[in-house]
Amino acid sequence: MATRIHGLRVALLAAAAALTAVLRADAQSLRLRADAIAETRSPAPAGLVVLQGEDKVRPWLGVEGLVWAGAHSGSDADVLTLHVRLREPHGLGELRAGRFVLATGAVRPVSLDGVSALARARWGSTVEVFGGTPAAPRLGDRSYDVLAGGRVAQSIASRGAIGVSYVERRSRAEIADEELGADLALAPVRWLDVAARSAYDVTSPGIADALVSAAARSGPLRVELFASHRSPGRLLPATSLFSVLGDFPSETIGSTVRWVAAPRLDVLASGAGQMVGGEVGGNGWIRADLRLDDRGDGSLGAEARRQHVSTARWTGLRLIGAHPLGHGLRFTSEIEIVIPDEPRGRGWVWPWGLAALAWRSASGWEAAGAIEAASTPEHRYEVNALARLSRSLGIP
């Protein structure tokens, strides 16, 4: 317990120090938003603190922080993200420094302690470079682990963009992973969007990750075709033990359809075939969302889902409802039922339910609470509560 409390103090002090250093109240117009989220899960509660700061006089300056307050007896507090962001007023550049999640082009998302710089030219070229160390839990040390790379992109006649990226990860001065990626996004005509990305593993030559999709729109109908390939053995660092235990690549091909059946009724459906480790399977779902008012504050939804691949074989049903109660109050509820093909002594039906109440005031206060109950393969029954409190502050 003492270790967790000490970790929480360090995390909160780090977040507060960054906010104080960047957003000084020099008689300027500042805006600070803080969200505190708490969950009552046995044997110990969990918490999350979200901090956001902006300067209205200097809109190019901002700071963001996400602090995990710890959960259970063996989980210490940690700073998930905490970084300063500088933006060129005309959108020609951006600089981030601190702890953040890097996701650009074909580079896989990674939590990084470092710096990322991006520059845009008026003729459509973009250059981005980044470097640092992969984030270590609880602000710990991670000697000799380094990640660096960059991305170069060029827009294509305002109808798309193409980019090439490179990233290298080193562990104790040795190359653990080296990838070369490419990404493409095109809108050749007004009704068609095409996107693709691929990452090539240079260390262990082969495609690590690839995705291609094409979406067409016609009136109330939108149809998307997609295909993907993933090689887990190449997605893991070369120094990882799991990378030598076996590579079971997976391929997916399928389609998603969205139909605006009525001004307030949307129907979505998706189906895909999958191959995992040489075993053929698939998944599919269909969902209908009905908005009860023009703004969508009230809604009803229903979803049916089928998963049938490898050992994951089950059918699920889901009902969702939301209703505004007035005076800033909004009530939402969800019910899910999963029916496994092979219960294996864990029950024929796995139910889950959630009820939530949210409130928002004109003065900037927001509060929300939720209770969920479930029966899962791990627990015969489980009840959890979640609470969130937010406040937006404006300093004249």
N, C-alpha and C positions, 0 to 999 in steps of 0.2 A: 504494500500500500504506500509506504513512504517513497519508494522509487517512482511509482506512478504519479504521486503528487508533485515530487520534485521535477519530473519530466514535464508535467503540465505547466508548472511555474516558468520553466525555461522557455517552453513554446509560447506562452502568452507574453512573456517579457520580450521575446524576440519580435513578435508581431507588433507589440506596442511601441518598441523602439523604432521599428521601421516607419510606422505611421507617424510618430512624433517627429522623426528626422525629415520626412518628406513633406508632411502637411503641417507646417508651422502656422500658427494663428497670428500672422503679421498684419492684422487688421484687413485681411483679405477675405474673399468669399469662398468658404470651404464647404464641402459636403461629405459627410462620413456616414456609412451605413454598416451596422453590425447585426449579424444574425447569430443567435445562440440556439442550438438544437440539442435536446437531451432525450435519451431513451432509457426506459426502466426495464432492463433485461437482466434476469438472474444469471450469475451471482453478483454482478456488479453493474452499475449504470454505465452508459456511454454518452459521449458528448461531442459536439462539433461547433466550432466558432468560425464564422465567415466575416471577414472585414474587407470593406471597399472604401477607398477614399479618392475624391476628385477635387480639383481646384477650378472653380468657375472662371476666375481671372486668368489662370494658366491651364486651359483645357488639355494641353499637350502633356500634362503631368498627371500620373495616377499611380496608385499602389493597391495591391490586392493580397489578401492573406487567407489561408484556409488551415485551421488548426484542429487536429484530432485530439480530443481531450482524454482519450483512453477508454478502454472497456475490458471487463473481466479482470481477474487477478493477475494475468500475465501479460497484459497489453499496456505499454506505457504511452503517454501522450507524445504527439509528434507534430511537427509543422509539415503539412502536405505541400502547400505552395505559399510563397512569400516573396514577391518581387515588385520592383519599381518598373514602370513602363513610361517611356518617353516617345511621343509621336510628333513628327513634323506637321505643322498646322495645315499644309497643303496635301498631306498624304504621301509625301515623297520618301518617307523613311520611318522606321520604328526601331527602338532599342529596348530590350528587356534584360534585367540583371537581377539575379537572386535564384530562388527555387521556383521552377515552373515546369509545365508539361509541354514538351516539344513535339509538335506534329506538323509536318510540312511535306508536301509532295508525296513521294513514295516512301518516305522515312517513317518507320513504325513509331507510334507514340512512346515517349520515354520521359520519366521524371528526371530533371537535370538541375544540378547546382552549377550555374555558369552564366554565360552571356549569349544573347542572340541579337544579331543586327540585320536589318532588312533595308534595302534601298530600292526605290522605284524610279525609273526614268520616264520622261514624258512620252517617249516613243513606244512604251509598252514593255520594256525590259525590266526584270526583277532579279536582284542578286541578294542572297541570304547566306550568312555564315553563322556558325554556332560552335560553341565549345564549352567544356566543363567536365564535371565528374557526375556519373549517375548518382542520384540522391540516395543517401544511406539513411536507414531508419533512425529516428530520434537524434538527428544532427550528429551522428557518429562519424568516425574517420573511415575512409576507404582508400587506403594508400595505393598509388599506382594505377587506379582505375580511371581511365580518361576516355572521353568521347568527343569527337570533332568531325565537322563536315560542312556541307553547304549545298545550296541549290541555285540553279540558274534557270530562269523561265522567260518566255517571250510570248506576248499576246499575238493573236493572229487576226488581224483586221477586225477587231472588236467582236469577233464571233467565237473566240476560244483562246486557249493558251496551252503551251507545251513546256514541260520542264524536265530537267535532268538533275538528279541529286546523288550525293556521295556521302557516306558516313563510315567512320572507322572507330571501333571500340577496342581499347587496349586494357589488359588486365596484367598488372605487375610487369609492365614494359613489353608484354607479348601481345600480338594481335589476336583478339578473341573473336572478332567478327568484322567483316568488311563487305559492304554492300554498295551496289550501283543501281540506282532506280530511275525510272522514267514515268511521267504522268501526262495525261492528255485530257482536255475538256473542250468539247466543240458543240456549237449550236449552228449547224450549217443552214438550217431553215428555221422559221419561227416555231414550228410544231415538233421539232426533233432535237433531243439532247443526247450527246454521246460522251462517255467518260471511260477512261482506262488508266490503270497504273500497274506497275510491275517492279519487283525488287529482285535483283540477281545477286546470289551469294558468290563473292569472289574467292573467299577462303576455301569453301567446299563447292566447286562450280555447279551451278544449277539454279532453277527458279525457286525462290523462297516464298514469294507471295505474288499473286496476280489476280486482277479483277477487271472485268469489262462489262459495261452496261449501256443500253440504248433505250431511251424513253420517247414515246410518241404521244402527242395530244391531239384530240379532235373533239371540240365542244366539251361536253361533260365527261368524256372518257379519256383516261390516261393509261397507257400500257407500257410496261417496262420489261425488258429481257435482260438477264444478267447471268454471268458465269464466273466462277472463281476457282483458284487452285492454291492450296496451302501445303507447305512442307514443314511439319513441326521440327524435324531434325535440323533444318537450316534456319528456322526462326530462333532457335536457341543458340547461345554463344558456343563456339567450338570447344571451349574449356568446360562446358557443363557436362555433368555425368549423364544427364538424360539424353544428350545428343548421341551417345554411343550405345544406348540401350535399344535403339530401333527407330526407324523413320516410317511413319504411317501417313503418307500424304492423303489429302482429301480433295475431292472435286465436287463442285456444286453447279448445277445449271437449272434455271427456273424463270418464273415470270411473276410480276405483280401487277394487278389491275385495280384502278380506282375509278369509281363511277359516281358522279353527282346525280343521284336518282331524283332528287327534289331539292328545292332551295335550301332546306335544312337537313337533308338526309344524304350521308355519304356511305357508300358501300365499298369495302376494300377486300381483296382476296389475293392470296399468294400461294404458289406451289413450286416445289423444287425437288429434283432428284439429286441424291448424294451418293458418293462412293467413298468410304472410309476404310483404309487398309484392305482394299479389295472386296469389301462387303457392300452390296448395293442396298440403298434405302431411300428415304425421302421424308419430306415434311410439308405441311400445308395448313393454311388457316383462312378464315373468312370473318370479317367484322363489319358491323353496321353501327353508325353513330348518328343519332338524331338530336339536333339542337332544338331546345324548347323555346328559345327566343333569338332575336337577330344577333345579339352580342355573343351568344353561346355560353352565358353564365349558367344556364340550366341545360342538362343534356342527359340522354339515356343511350347506353351502348350494350351490345352483345357480341360475343366472340366465341368461335369454336375452333379448336386447334388439334392437329394430329401430328405426332412425331413417331417415325418408324425407321430408325437407323441404329445399327449395332445393338447395344444393350438398352438404349433409350427408346422405349416403345410404350406410348401412352396416348390417351385422348383427354382433352381438357375443354371445359366450358367456363365462360366468364361473363358476369353481368356487372355493369358500371352505371352509377347514377350520381348526378350532381344537381343541387337545387339551391338557389339564393333565398335566404330567409329575411332579407331586409336589414337595414341598420348596419350594413357592412359585414353581415354574417353569411357564410356559405357552407352547406353541408354536402359531403360526398361519401359514397359507400361503394365497396366492391366485394363481390363474392366469386370465388373460383373453386372448381371441383376438378380434380385429376383422377382418372381411372386408369391404372396401369394394366398392361397386358399380363404381366407376371408379378403379382404382389409379393411373392417370396416371403410370406409370413408378416408383411408390413402393413396389411390392411388393403381392402379392395377399393376404398375410396379415400382420397386425401383432400379434405376441404380446407379452405382458407378464406377469411373474411376481414374486412377493414372498414371502419367508420371514422370519419374525420370531420372536424369543425374548424373553420378559419374565420378570422375577424380582421378587418382593416379599418383604420380610422383616418379621418381627414388630416389629423395632426402628424401623421407619419408612423404611428404605431401599427404593428402587425403581430398577430398571435395565431397559433394553430396548434391543435392537439389531435391525436389519433390513437385508436386502440385496434390492435389486430389479434386475431386468434386463429390457430391452425392446428392440424394434425398431420404430421409429416413422417417420412420414413425414419427420421432420427428421433422424433419425440412423439409420444402418444397424444399429448396436447401441449400447447404453448400459447402464452398470452403475453403480449408486449405493448408498451405505451410509448408514444413519441410526442415531444412537445417542442415548439419553436417560438421564439420571441425575437422580433426585429424592431429596429428603430432607425429612421432616417433623420439625420441632423443637418441643419443648415446654419452655418455660422456667418452672420453678416459682417 
